[in-house]
Amino acid sequence: MAVTGARQTGGQSTITATILDVGEQLTGDGFSVAYEEAGIRLTNLRTGTSELVADGVLDFDGLRLDIQAATPAMTGDVFFIEPSLGAAASRGRYY
């Protein structure tokens, strides 16, 4: 799992991501969280589907995001959440 800020992210905002379910709910899709003038936008990077979401804890697709409340200084901040990044390396090796 990786959460990374885009190059223009100003360091004012934070997002914490946790995997809740590695079974059927976890899709492996990547997501972005963008602080916009209209609010906080969550986008599925595979499907392009997006919606405005509230700050706080958000559970979906086997993930939990803790999204910090927006302030005007955060407008333009973008984070990328990649649930499956590093998954193969964390499985261990069996010979």
C-alpha positions as CSV (number, residue, x, y, z in Angstrom):
1,M,0.0,0.0,0.0
2,A,1.3,3.4,-0.9
3,V,0.0,6.9,-0.4
4,T,2.0,9.6,-2.2
5,G,1.5,13.3,-2.7
6,A,1.6,14.8,-6.1
7,R,4.5,17.2,-6.9
8,Q,2.3,20.3,-6.3
9,T,1.1,19.1,-2.9
10,G,1.9,21.9,-0.4
11,G,2.4,19.8,2.7
12,Q,-0.7,21.3,4.4
13,S,-2.8,18.1,4.2
14,T,-2.5,14.5,5.2
15,I,-4.3,11.3,4.3
16,T,-3.9,8.0,6.1
17,A,-4.9,4.8,4.3
18,T,-5.5,1.3,5.7
19,I,-6.4,-2.0,4.1
20,L,-9.5,-3.4,5.8
21,D,-10.2,-6.4,3.6
22,V,-7.7,-8.2,1.4
23,G,-10.5,-10.6,0.2
24,E,-13.3,-9.9,-2.2
25,Q,-13.8,-6.2,-1.4
26,L,-10.2,-5.1,-2.2
27,T,-10.2,-4.4,-6.0
28,G,-6.6,-3.3,-6.4
29,D,-7.8,-0.1,-8.1
30,G,-5.8,3.1,-7.5
31,F,-7.5,6.2,-6.2
32,S,-6.7,9.9,-6.0
33,V,-7.9,12.4,-3.4
34,A,-7.9,16.0,-4.6
35,Y,-8.6,19.1,-2.5
36,E,-10.6,21.3,-4.9
37,E,-12.4,24.6,-4.4
38,A,-15.7,22.6,-4.6
39,G,-14.5,20.2,-1.9
40,I,-12.6,16.9,-1.6
41,R,-12.8,14.7,-4.7
42,L,-12.2,10.9,-4.6
43,T,-11.5,9.4,-8.0
44,N,-11.1,5.8,-9.0
45,L,-8.1,5.9,-11.4
46,R,-9.1,2.8,-13.3
47,T,-12.7,3.7,-14.1
48,G,-12.4,7.5,-13.9
49,T,-15.5,7.6,-11.6
50,S,-15.3,10.5,-9.1
51,E,-17.4,12.1,-6.4
52,L,-17.1,14.7,-3.8
53,V,-16.7,13.2,-0.3
54,A,-16.7,14.5,3.3
55,D,-13.6,14.7,5.4
56,G,-13.1,12.2,8.2
57,V,-13.1,8.4,7.9
58,L,-14.3,6.9,4.6
59,D,-14.6,3.1,4.2
60,F,-15.0,1.6,0.6
61,D,-13.7,-1.2,-1.6
62,G,-11.8,-2.8,1.3
63,L,-10.0,0.4,2.2
64,R,-10.2,3.0,5.0
65,L,-9.1,6.6,4.3
66,D,-8.8,9.1,7.0
67,I,-9.1,12.4,5.2
68,Q,-8.1,15.7,6.8
69,A,-10.6,18.5,6.7
70,A,-9.9,21.0,3.9
71,T,-8.8,24.5,4.3
72,P,-8.2,27.1,1.5
73,A,-4.5,26.5,1.7
74,M,-5.0,22.9,0.7
75,T,-6.7,23.6,-2.6
76,G,-4.7,21.9,-5.3
77,D,-3.2,19.2,-3.0
78,V,-3.6,15.7,-4.6
79,F,-2.8,12.3,-3.1
80,F,-2.6,8.9,-4.8
81,I,-3.6,5.7,-3.0
82,E,-2.2,2.5,-4.6
83,P,-3.5,-0.5,-2.5
84,S,-1.6,-3.2,-4.4
85,L,1.7,-1.4,-4.6
86,G,4.4,-3.7,-3.1
87,A,1.9,-6.6,-2.5
88,A,4.1,-9.1,-4.3
89,A,7.2,-8.2,-2.4
90,S,5.4,-8.5,0.9
91,R,4.2,-12.1,0.3
92,G,7.5,-13.7,1.3
93,R,9.6,-16.2,-0.7
94,Y,9.0,-19.9,-0.7
95,Y,11.6,-22.2,-2.3
